[in-house]
Amino acid sequence: MRRDLFRILLNCLLVFMPPLLLLGGVYVAIDPFRVLRDYDVYYPEPPVLQPTINKGMISVANFERGFPEHNYNAFIMGSSVSIAYPVSGWARHLPPGARPFHFDSAMESVHSLRLKLEYLERMGADISNVLLVIPPQWFEFADSEAPPFVDPPAIDTSRGKVAYHWLFVKGFYNREFFKAYVMARLMGRAVSVGTVNAIDPQRVHINPLTNEETSPVLEDSIRYHAREFYRLRDLDASRGHPHRLEPRADAASIADLEAIVRLLHRHNTDYRVVMAPVLSGAMPAESDLEVLRNAFGDRFYDFTVTMRYKTLVDTNYYDGIHYRYPVALEIMDSVYSPRPVIK
Amino acid sequence: MTFNSIAFVVFFAVFFFLYWCCRGRYSTRVQNILLMGGSMLFYAWYDWRFLGLIYLAIVCTFVTAILAEKGCRRLFTAVNIAINLAVLVAFKYFNFFGENLGRLFHLLGMQLDMVTVEVLLPVGISFYTFQCIGYSVDVCRRKVRAERDFVDFAVFVSYFPQLVAGPIERASQLLPRIKNARVFDYAGIVGGMRQALWGMLKKVVVADACAPHVEKAFSWVDGAPPSMAWALLGTLLFSVQIYCDFSGYCDMARGVSRCLGIDLTQNFRYPYFSRNVKDFWNRWNISLMAWFREYVYFPLGGSRRGLARTCANVMVVFALSGLWHGANWNFVLWGLYWGVVMVVFRLARSFRGADAAPRHRSAAIVSTCALAVAGWCMFRCSSLSQTLVMLRLLLPGLAVLSVAAWLALVVASRLVRTALYHRWRLVLLCTGLVFIALVAVLFPVPVAHGLLFGYIALVFVVEWRQRYLDYCLASMPSHRLLRLLCYWGMVVLLLVNYMEDVPFIYFKF
């Protein structure tokens, strides 16, 4: 019987190991999400077909590469809406000697922001200045395990490296994603997967020094072919009447906010928290606003009402949620002026 | 812990080696204690709070059966049935009965304020309750002796391969297998693994892939209903989904159990290849229908008290089987629908003669499938109004599709038969492969989106070819390399289609 048991074990290995090794080998060779190796450039030029890369992971990689030399001490943080805030534009408002870094990640939740600040503290960074850019739906963002959003283990220490990479392997061999990936590779054209991911040639440039994300192609399209650009994106469909969202701030979010504020006070950080209007007209619930005001006090700037007029001009936005740098520059001028112009 | 989870694979790998490492005089005893512990862990993985509930059923049934054997058989059996049914009703039907009682009183002009309680349905409660009741009645009828060994009895009720979604085992069949010493049978274990692999393939590759499309077709409630084509496609895919999901589970359960040296009852025998509705119910959820036949239909008089009484009994059995599936009028409607279909079939057969075989085999199979598909539409809908709308959309398309499917089957079977007669098997295979390759190259996008239909075709073609065997993959290519290629192909399909922990449909029943 012992021999037969051993035979069964061997047969199981023979049946299961080759496919597992094959699929594992394919994943390692392709590294579709660019998480297995260090890359100097995450979005190569000319652009190649690839899925959305985890921005949080890119931010950490660029930070760890540049921190020993540049000793960053000023950080723009927040979700993808923060890409509108140019580091050079912000630097004008910072004291001399500030070395800004754009430390953003996709769909950054309250908890994720807390983890990120704790990471900076662990790394021994001097957190002198922070500009936190939040969308009206901030409290709706939950910690995600999807490849574009999951926090890297350097930030989320509760998740080990194996578990982290396992999420990406699972994400790659997800039925819908894998099918789309194979189709995109075979046909050489972009394919969308659900609502949160796409496999397309992303024309994005990330400055490895400041981690600033720009898209010259996108900017040129808006500059020279704005009407066509917005027609294709169907911006009008994103527009809506101003409305308050359902209250979402729970005890866990409030605890995270308190921890964030404690950490910022510990570092004597000069911080500003800004929220701009979105095309859908969504605004946080009054109770959620109260939570933010209680946490950040007069350092919280809510422009969702006062800058509503910005939504009337298409070219202020890329899409329904992401506004462009003119709006961001105006917000920065406002919050960093001795007496805020619009608040 | 579901069979399609990584946790189960790890659990079973460890359990399997521990189980077969038991040797010596007390090996069966130790194996049964292991089975009891493993089953407890398996069930607690879902929700440990319900462990008390299943052990309440076990202890209650165990004690009352022993007492019934000593005297007052009917009394103790009735007490046990009442306790088991009370638990089932409390957890599964309380709100349903309460709401409908309230409505009835409202119709009569009276006000009845029933309390509705948010109750979590314990996994597999309908299955183990029925198994306990069946055992109790068998003891009462003196068909089996009351079990005196608590561990063996606990294993009989909570045996993890069949605990959460059946098959519902009879004590006369499963208890002796639990009590007898197990023999390590290499071929049997390999067969069990093959069966489990095939079940997993059906669940992961087909059933789980159908789920989002089905959801899309049925998720509307008050909004705009889907188009006729979507209603038809959604219902057809649900028919495939529920079959691959449930029969996939049963294959995995039987396969896993076979690896432990215990054979379970066959619960599915390729039901979509049935030639009439009676045949369909002899092949679909066999153990449940056998339970209803034994403990409801026969006590009601079965078919011995005239045609009218027989028809009434059939209606009762199917209505109850509908209600067993869930506390919703849709399930009752589905049961009544099948009751009517069975009664009509019985009447037609009494006029035509019981032994009259269908003249066109393919037409018989297609029409039986069409009736099953219409039934699944009622089963899947979430309200009566939705059912009516969906049926109105579905039935014309289903009628046209049935005729088209019948014609296609006739033509295809003629072609295949001719090819086989002339020994063109290889030519046929090559032509098919070249055709598929050409279509894939010419139309890559539709082919990629239509992969699901390819998987469905693969499953049904393999099942059709192996329909006379006890389980699929009982016969594999004799050449070792070919066999290995088949396994590798299946494992790759499983891995690239795997979605973590998608629950089985029958877990909620």
Chai-1 contact restraints between the chains, C-beta under 6 A:
chainA,res_idxA,chainB,res_idxB,connection_type,confidence,min_distance_angstrom,max_distance_angstrom,comment,restraint_id
A,M1,B,F184,contact,1.0,0.0,6.0,A-B,restraint_1
A,D4,B,Y186,contact,1.0,0.0,6.0,A-B,restraint_2
A,L5,B,W20,contact,1.0,0.0,6.0,A-B,restraint_3
A,V15,B,Y487,contact,1.0,0.0,6.0,A-B,restraint_4
A,F16,B,V491,contact,1.0,0.0,6.0,A-B,restraint_5
A,P18,B,W488,contact,1.0,0.0,6.0,A-B,restraint_6
A,P19,B,W488,contact,1.0,0.0,6.0,A-B,restraint_7
A,P19,B,V491,contact,1.0,0.0,6.0,A-B,restraint_8
A,P19,B,V492,contact,1.0,0.0,6.0,A-B,restraint_9
A,L23,B,L495,contact,1.0,0.0,6.0,A-B,restraint_10
A,Y173,B,V496,contact,1.0,0.0,6.0,A-B,restraint_11
A,R175,B,N497,contact,1.0,0.0,6.0,A-B,restraint_12
A,F178,B,V496,contact,1.0,0.0,6.0,A-B,restraint_13
A,K179,B,A448,contact,1.0,0.0,6.0,A-B,restraint_14
A,M183,B,A448,contact,1.0,0.0,6.0,A-B,restraint_15
